[in-house]
């Protein structure tokens, strides 16, 4: 009797798990970028949402995060990337000690999801996204950054009440690869 109940439970669990995997809205592209975060190289997967949004899924600061950009935010990112490229090529990137370069290309709005696993992104909130650059070991990197935000979704857990701050570094080639994959 116990085996039958266990088998029925397992079958129902596997069926629901497969069903939820099929019904998830974003479809992952095959594109993987290797970005700098927390001083380490991490894989970031380019995602495409069903509503025209483009995202990056990555692991950092002890949690998985998906950073979603609307078409308007993506357009702002493309303009920022163009400015960065022009400044880079004309050697006009300042090496200031202040944080002004971290927000040199402006601000846009993004949507952030986070959680303990790739499938467990159960916390979410709108987040201001700053575009700029930083120098790491005398090399310039394009920077996408967002402060920690508080969960706006209904599910709440003490460990993930607030997101970790976002700090993603791109080389010019990585930024162009992301923008191409987002088209």
N, C-alpha and C positions, 0 to 999 in steps of 0.2 A: 504494500500500500504506500509506504513512504517513497519507494523508488518511483512509483507512478506519479505521485505528487511532485517529486523533484524533477522528473522528466517533463511534466506538463509546465512547471514553473520555468525550467530552462528553455523549453521551446517558446514559451510566451516572451521571455526575456530576449532571446535571440531575434524573434520576429519584430518586437518593438524597437530593438536596437537597429536592425536593418531598415525598418520603416523610417526612423528618425534620421538615419544617415542619408536616405534618399530624399527626404523632404527638406533638408537644410537648404536655405536660400542661396548662399554664395557657392559658386563653383570655382574650384581652385584651378588656376592656370598652371601649366607645367613650369613656369618661370620661377627660378630660385635665385635670389641675390645673396651675396655675402656682405653684410653690413657691419659696421663697427658700433657697438653699444657697450657701455660700461668698460671700455678699454679692451674688449674682446671681440673677435670676429664671430658673428652669429648668422645663421641662415634665416632669411626672410622670404616667405612665399607670397607671391603676388596673387591676390584674390579678385574675382569679379563677382559683384552682387547682382541679383536679378533686377534691381532697380537702377542700374546704370552706375552704381558706385564702384570705385576701385579701392582695394585695400592691401595692406601688408600684414601678414601674420608672422609673429616672431616671439621668441622667448627672451625675457630680460627681467632683471630685478626680482626673480623668484616667481614670476607668473607669465602666462601666455597673454599676449596682447594682439588685438587686431585693430589697426588704425585705418578707418574708412574715410575716403575723400569723395565728396560729391563732384559733379562735373564743374561747378563753379570753383571749388577748392582746387581741383586739378588744373583748371585754367590759371589760377593764381600761382600754383606751383610751377607751371610751365613758364610764366613770365619771370618768376624768381630765378629759375634755372637759366634763362636767357641772360638776365642781369649778371648772374654769377659767372657765366661763361665769358661774357664781355669783360668783366673786371679781371678775371683770371688771365685772359689773353693779353690785356693791356697792362698787366702787373699793377693793378690798383687795389689789391686786397690789403687792407690795413691789418697790422699785427698788434692792435691795441690790447692793453691789459684789462680794459673794462669789458662789460658784456654787450656793448653796442653792436658788435659784429654778429652776435647770436640772433639778433632781430633785424638785421640790415635789410632784408628783402620783404619785410612786412608780416602780416598776420592774416590768417584765414580761419575758418571753422572746420573742425573735423569731428568724427564720431569715433569713440574709443570703446572697445569691448575688452574685457579681461576676465581671467579665471585661472584655475589650477591646471587645466589641460586644454589641448586643442579643441576638444569637443565640449569642454565645460566653460565656455565664455559666457557666463550667466550674469555678469555685471556690465553695465554700460552707462555712458554719459556723453554729452556733447563736451568738446574740449577746444579751447583756443589753441591753434597751431601756429607756431612762430617759425619763420624761415630766415636763415642766415648762414654764417659760416664760422668755423673755428680752425685754428692751426693745431695740428698734432704732430710733434716731432718735425717741425718746419714744413709740413705739408698741409695745404688747405683742403678742408672737407666741407661740403655743403651740409648744413645741419637742419633737421626737422626736430623741433622740441615742443613739448607741451607740459604744463605743470600737472601735478597730481590732481585728479578730480574725484568728487564724491559720487558714489553709485546712485543712479536715478532709476534703475530697474527695480522691480518689486522684490526680487530675491536679495536677501541680505545675509552675509556671513561676516563675522568679526575680522577674519583674516584678509578679506578682500573688500572691505568697506570703501576704501579709497584706492584708486589706481596708483601704480608706480609712475613716477614722472617719465615722459618719453624723451629720449635723446638718441636720434638715429643719424649716423654720419655716412655720407655718400661721397665717393670719388665722382668726378664728372662723368666717367664712363658708367658707373653704377646708376647715377641719376638719370642719364639718358636711356639706359636699359629699362629702368622702371617706367619712365614716361612712354617709351615705345610699347611696353607690355600693357600699359594702361589704356592705350588707344583702342 
